[in-house]
Amino acid sequence: MEWSAELSSGLLQAAPDAILVFDGPRIALANDRAGQMYGWPAADLVGQPVDVLLTGESRALLPDRQRVIESSPPGSIGTVVTTARRRDGTEFPVESSTTVVETPQGRLAVAVVRDLTERIRAEEEKAKLRAETQLHRSQRLESLGQLAGGIAHDFNNMLGVILNYASFVIEEAEAPSPDLKAIAADAQQVIRAGTRGTDLTHQLLAFARREVVRPQPIDLNERIGELEAGLRETLGDRITLIFRPAPDLPAVTFDPGQIEQLLVSLVRNAKDAMPDGGNLVIDTHRLGDRVRLRVSDSGTGMTADVLDRAFDPFFTTKPKGEATGLGLATVYGVVNQAGGDVALASEPGLGTTVTVVLPAGGEVVPEESETSPAAVRGNGETVLVAEDEDALRDVAGRILTGAGYHVISADCGPKALEVAAGHSGEIDLLLSDVVMPGMLGKELAERLTDVRPSTRVLYMSGYAQPVLASQGTLDPGVELLEKPFTSNDLLTAVRKRLDG
């Protein structure tokens, strides 16, 4: 037939979609893509009733579609989304756009059919991804809420101690006959609470990899021995600590402070797992060119689901508000940062073992003897203190002035440059906060030392990222005093920088 030859041209066969031509209720023509889609040889579809391609859903639409085809003028009669049936009986979603064509042989319906399986799958994947993204966002918010709640709980406790004991100090000092021993005892309570706050801050910074890392070769056995008394005190009388150091253990390169942080976290977890008492064993062992540190308790152990999430940040099995869930996550972070590995083994009723494996290497350098109190005093040197926190700037100035230094100060970088420009004498040291509004301490130091090359620089910060190199170590030549600091910390750091 003339219309059949025209529609079966190469253009029809090149179409990316299935094309079917219907003459009434029967298929008059089908391209190869239609044959592939429906699972028939294209030639075998010709002459078949349209019913062989329909499902129950699409068959229900057929009477209305046929009436529209018979009554509509030539042209498009619209698109429907329904289902179709392959030769093997499987069903699949389709989009069918139909156009009515008048030919010398009569009225025909040309349907362009597109398989929607991949499109629907992609949309379902997008919807699934959106749902997962929303779930992860909700979980992150819940985790942040849990972290904030734990931190707020701990800091509120500490602040409660600080505020009340500070009030006691004031009351006792203003009494007609002040009790100096009581004042000193209450002041010690304030210091203890502040120290706990410092410890928590260090834990948060270590978890976030924003804490300054000072790795050095250390004797692990010796370091554990130094901490042993404090660990026993943490565990209490009902738990027995057993330390089994391996002989001839090579040094490991690690930050000594982070070794303490690691052990304290593990010991606290072990204590919580042994409410009725038990044994905690810490042992070391050499594994070729690596060193193993193992901490094992005889506590309640963990179920498989808890074990799977034990290293997750913010995850905790303790009651809400009693823990931040950062302990094991921080242990994992500091060990990984040092090039080591950490593993956890536990079963309910059989206790928990944490195994840390660290690279061996380096020679232990004997520690220098601590600077004597007399050696940290100043000799009239001028120190420029740049700190935007008024109270802390006053504290630093008071400590330095009392130790024999001449102090000039500023509350920001631009003001510090202005003060320096107006100072006629030498400025021996710039003591600068790292993060200040308007100008970072690093920029201040660079601009000041361009004009005054002999001025030494000592940074101070609780968040040192702007002066840190990779892996959390300090940039070469940078000296940093970490906040919060004691008067001895400050005076020792200043003296060391001036004499360095």
DABELFEN-V693378 format. One line per field, one symbol per residue. phi: phi as a letter, one per 40 degrees, with the letter a starting at -180 (. if undefined). A space follows every 50 residues. Layout:
phi: ???
//
This chain:
phi: .cccccccccccccccbcbbbbbgcbccaaccccccccgbcdccccgccd dcbbbdccccccdcccccccbccdhcbhbbbabbbcccgcbacbbbbbbc bcbdchcbbbbbbbccdccccccccccccccccccccccccccccccccc cccccccccccccccccccccccccdbdcccccccccccccccccccccc ccccccccfbccbbcacbccccccdccdcccccccgccbccbbbcccfcc cbcacdcccccccccccccccccbccgibbbbbbacbgcbbbbbbbbbcc gbccccdcbdcccgcaccddgcacgbdcccddccccccgbbbbbbaadgb gbbbbbbbccigbccdccccccdcccccbgccbcbbaccdcccccccccc cccgccbbaacacdccccccccccccbcabbbccbbcgacdccdcccccc cbccccbbcbacacdcbcccggcccdgcbbbcccbcccdccccccccccc
//
